[in-house]
Amino acid sequence: MSQRIALALVTLALATGLAAADPVETGDWGQLLRYREENMRLSAAGAAAPRVIFIGDSITEGWNLAGLALPRLEMLNRGIGGQTTPQMLLRFRQDVVELKPAVVHILAGTNDLAGNTGPTTLQAIEDNLMSMVEIAAANHVRVVLGSVPPALDFPWRPGGQPAPRIVALNAWTRAYARRRKLVYADYYSALADSRRGIKSALSDDGVHPNAAGYAVMTPLARQSILRALRQRCGGGTRVCVAARWRATRGRAARSADGLPSATTRAADAGPSETPPSPPRAPDRAGSG
């Protein structure tokens, strides 16, 4: 199945309020059943191939993680189309912690801003993100926080004008990642156009990345994962050595090709290309 067809199916699921099965009708609001059996079939995580889990919504679900080209790592996709941060928080222990990953990549917030599970606030989204980070930290899992991709509108919830709230949420996420010394993957800056929407060449519906969009995001994700692994083990294992080698090779290749370095940010990130937003309280935000 082509990536375009897969993306169309995910979009259809969002438009109809479904993802495999209606979580309201099944009584499984957090959709813990979605990956439960698959999780049970997994072998124990091993030191030779550390596990990396991507948790998120349809943007994560539609991402072919094999494209990250990290063969020494076991990559697991735990995205569910249509989900919001409270639903991800509900399944975070089952779909992340109990699988004992070295790193978790969290990309969430789009469907919260769309109101998929009802009206919400920026503070509520931030609280859920903080809770996932705190649970991960308590279980010695390194975190990559991804910025919400740009969007001028949501086709399944038109008229919401989400662009300013996306900017505000990403500004908070960047600042929070810096304070907590997390890795921040700045997908927004790489995908946004001058109107604060996603570049037309990178999305077919104005929200979900297409193949070209994922091609932009993938090297940023790869760099983020390698950086998080280096943070986790302090450079003392074969995987850390391999991570440093890949990062060095990537920088050398970009230098040889005359290409700029990726826009992934970590705790010491420089100024953002994201449009400025009003000042925010340290770990909180106003209603949105």
Secondary structure, 3 states (H helix, E strand, C coil): CCHHHHHHHHHHHHHHCCCCCCHHHHCCCCCCHHHHHHHHHCCCCCCCCCEEEEEECHHHHCCCHHHHCCCCCEEEEEECCCCCHHHHHHHHHHHCHHHCCCEEEEECCHHHHHCCCCCCCHHHHHHHHHHHHHHHHHCCCEEEEECCCCCCCECCECCCCCHHHHHHHHHHHHHHHHHHCCEEECHHHHHECCCCCECHHHECCCCCECHHHHHHHHHHHHHHHHHHHHHHHCCCCHHHHHHHHHHHHHHHHHHHHCCCCCCCECCCCCCCCCCCCCCCCCCCCCCC
